[in-house]
Amino acid sequence: MSLDPQTKALLDYLASLGTPPLETLTPELARKAFQLPQGEIEAVGRVEDRKIPGPEGEIPVRVYYPKEAQPSYPALVYFHGGGWMVGNIETHDNICRALTNLANCVTISVDYRLAPEHKFPAAVYDCYAAVEYVSEHAAEFQVDPVRIAVGGDSAGGNLAAVISNLAKDKQKPAVCFQLLLYPATNIWGEPSPSMLDNAEGYFLTRGTMEWFLNCYSNGEEEDKGNPLLAPIHYENFSGLPPALVITAEYDPLRDEGELYARKLEEAGVKVELVRYDGTIHGFMSMASVISLGKSALEKSGHALKEVFYLAKSPIK
């Protein structure tokens, strides 16, 4: 279908700014240029900025509590997008606030180490350590340890998929659900139709995605088949937690996200795949100006709430 009018208006506005492509900037300047429309700050119960132990020093996290007081809550450990390079807790504050309220859960947003200063697999190790810490110290967060989900968008969706697989392989911690929002899953593969068709003009470009990958990876041949980098390469998807996979029609990453969902389904994993037509990569971060983003957040919150409050023990 044609571009959603709100999405088109945003793309026209962004084009009018004349911001150079991120891949033409230094990482420092790219981080400053990476701004997403946040809109009004949504109130939650309370917010705490904390630091937890990580593999190479402390990891900053932001913890969001819902308005409704409870002795303990389910938890979503969230990994922000930004190509493993340019996002942070602040750029994804709006998504985390919305999901906290919609799912009535504690959301722990992880400020993992960024490339190129910290190459793959630094982000993977930080994210796994964060989920493990939350599980082992659940009481500190008022969290029920058998109701912990992982989620993320774009590069964060990549990390959420990888952590779900790692947790299965290591048999800890228990992950009850994975929320994969337009995830990068097949980043070393041949360019998909969506990567070619949406290479330019739809917010995320093929050139920017290639730059992200080159900065994140080590440039080694063995990286290309490493499932910790591209989770599509896992050999066995059975036994993974159920998933919601959200994609966007005009997203270069659309096809690889949908391929990942099909592989989960073929392995017997309960998965729901929802494509939002007419919109672009990152649209859920732009929910203040793109109504489809708000709808996708509501869908995500409903899916989380259903798992959190209908399942009182880990889902196998």
N, C-alpha and C positions, 0 to 999 in steps of 0.2 A: 504494500500500500504506500501512499505518499507520506511524506513527513508529517507528523503531528504538528499542528499550527504553533503550539507553544514551544515545541522542540525547535522548529524552524526559526522562530523569533529569537530564541536563545543563540542558535548558531549564527544568525545574522548579526546579533549584538557582539558576540565574541569575535567574529570576523572584522567588525568595525573597529575593534580595539587595536588591531595591527600587531598583536603580540607575536614575536617570532616563534617558530616551532621550538619545542622544548629541547629537541636534539641538537639545536644550534647553540645552546647555552651551556655554561658550566653547571655542574650539579647544584652548586650553591644558588646560582641565579634561577635555575629551573625550579627549585623549591620555593623561591619567593614568588615566581610567576604562577605556580600551581595553586590557583584560588578557585574554589567552588562556591556557588551562591548558597549561603547558609540560611538566609531568612531570619525570622524571629527565633530567639533561643527558646526551645520548648522546656518548660519546667518539669523537673522530676522530683523525687522525694529528697535526695541529697546526692552530692557528688564528692568523691574523695580522690585526690591524686596521691599515689603511693609508689613505692619502689619495692620490687621483689627480687630475690636472688636469681641470677642468670648464669649461663656457662662462662661468660667473660665479663662479669661485673653485674651491677644492678640493672634491672629492666624497669623503666617507668611504666606504670599502668594508671588508667583512670577508671574508677569504679562508680557506676551509676546505680542508684537504688530507686525503686518505684515509689509512688506516692502511698500506696496501700501498705500499711504496717503488717508484717508477718514475722513469726519467730525465725523462719528460714525461707529462702527463695530458690527457685531454679536459677541457673546461671547460663549466660551466653558469653563465651570468651571470643572476642571479636578482633580480627586482624584487618587493618585498614588497607585500602588500595593505594595506587600511586606508582606502579611499576617497580616495586621493591626499592624505590629511590626517592620519591618526592612527597609522599603522603605522611601524615602524622596524626596524633590524637586530635589535634585541633581541626584538621580538615574534615574529619569524619565525626565530629561531635554531634552533628544533627542526626545522623543515622542512628548513633548509639542511644541518644535520648529518645528518639521515636520508638525504637525496638524495646527499650526498657519499659516504656509505658504500654505499648501494644501487647507485649508478651507477659507483662507483670513479672519481670525477672530482673535479677542483678546482671548488668552488663559490664564486663571487664575488658576495656580497650587496651591493646598491647602496643607499646611504642618500641617495636623491635628495631634492631640495628639495620641501617640502610646501606645500600650500595651507592657508589663504587668503593667507599671507604671500607665497607664490610661486605665482602663477596659471599656468594653462595658457598656453604649452607648456613651462614650466620643467622639469617632470618628464620630459617627452619628450626635451628636449635633454640633460639629465643622463644619462638612460639610454642614449641613442645614443652620447654621448661615452664612457661607460664601456665599452660593447661595442667601440667603435673603439679605445680605448686598450688593452684587453686583447688585441685582435687584433694591434695594431702593436707591442706590447711583450710578446709571448707568452712570450719567454724569461724575463722577470722573474718570471712566475708559474708557470714550469715547465709551460707549456701548449702543446699542439699547435695551431697557428693554423688548421688545416683541420678541427678538431673542436671548434667552439665553438657551443653551443646557448644559446638564451635561454628564460627561463621566468618565470612569476609567477602569483600567485593574486589573483583579484578585480580591483582596480585595477591590480595588478601584472601580471595576465593581459592586461588592456587594453594596458598598456605593452609587454609582450612581443609582442603581435600587431602593434602599431604599429611597433615597432623592426624586426620581421621585414619589414614592408612598406617601411620607409625604407631598410633595407639593400639590398633588392632594387632599389628605385628609384635609389639612389646607386651601386649596383654594388659596395658595400663597407660594412662588412666581410662576409666570408663567414659565413653562419649556417647550420648544418647541421640544426637541429631547433628547433621551438617547442613548449614545454610550457605549455599554457593551462589553468589550474585555475580553474574557475567564473569565467570572464572576463566583464568588463563590455564589451560590444561595440556595443550599439545604444542608448546612454543617452539619446539625444534622441528615440527613436521613440515611437510610440503604445504605451501600456502593454500588455504581452503577457499572456496568460492566467496565466503563472506569477507575474508581477508583481502581478496582481490577486488571485490565489488565495492567495499567500503574503505578502501585504502586511503582516501583523501576526502576531506570536507565534512566529516562526521565526528568531530571532537578528538577521539583517539585515532591516530593515523598509523599506517603500517610502518612508516619511518620511525615514529616515536616508539612503537612497540619493539622494533629491532634494536633501537638504542638502549631501551630499558634492559633488554635481554643481554646485550653485549656488556653492559655495565654490571649486571648482576652475576652473570656466569663467569667462569674462569677461562673460557675460550678453549677448553680442552675437549678432545674428541669424545672421551668417555662421558662427558656431561650430557651429550645428546640423547642418550638412552636412559639417563638417570631418573628414576621415578620421583626422587626427592625434588627434582627440578621440574619435571613434566609428569604429573601423576597419571596421565593417559598410559604410561609405560608400565604401570603395575600389572603383574601377571594374573593376580587373583583378586577380584573385587568382592567376592562373597564374604559375608560376615561383617560388612561395613554398616555403620549406622544409617538409618533412613535419611533421605536428603530432599531438600527443595532446591532446584536449580532454576535460576531466573536468567533469561537472555533478552537481548534487544535486537530488533530487526536490522538496524543500521549500525551494527557493532562489528568491527573486524573479528572479534573473538566469539561471535555468535555460534559458528559451526562447531568449534572445539568444545564449547560448553555443552552443546546439545549432544555431541558425540559422547562426551563423558557421561551424561545422563543415561544415554542408551546402554553404555557398557555397564553401568550400575544396575540397570533394569535387567539386562541379560544375565547378570550374575545372581539375580533373585533379591536384590536390594530394593526395598520400598522407596520409590523416587517419584517425585512430581516435577515435571518440566513445564515451565510457563514462559512463553515468548511474548514480549510486549512489542507489538507492531508499531511502526511509525516513529520510534524513538532511538536513542543512541546510547553508547557506552557511558556509564556514570550517571544515568538519569535518576537513580534513586538518591544520589547526593544532591540532586537539583530539584527535589520535591517541592521546594518553595516556589518554583516557577514552572515546573512541569507536573501536571496533575497525574500523569501516568506513574511518576515516581512515588507519589503519595499512595496510589493504589497498590503498587508493588511493595511498599513498606507495610501497608495493612495486610496484604497477603502473607508476607513474611512473619509478621507478628502473630497472625492467626495460626500459621503452621507451627510456630514455636510453642504457642500457648496450648495447642492441642496435644503436642508431645509432652510438654511439661506437666500438664494438669490431668491428663488421662493416663499417663504412665508413671507409676511410682517406683519403678525399678528399671535398671538398664535394659534397653531394647536390643535384642540380638538380631 
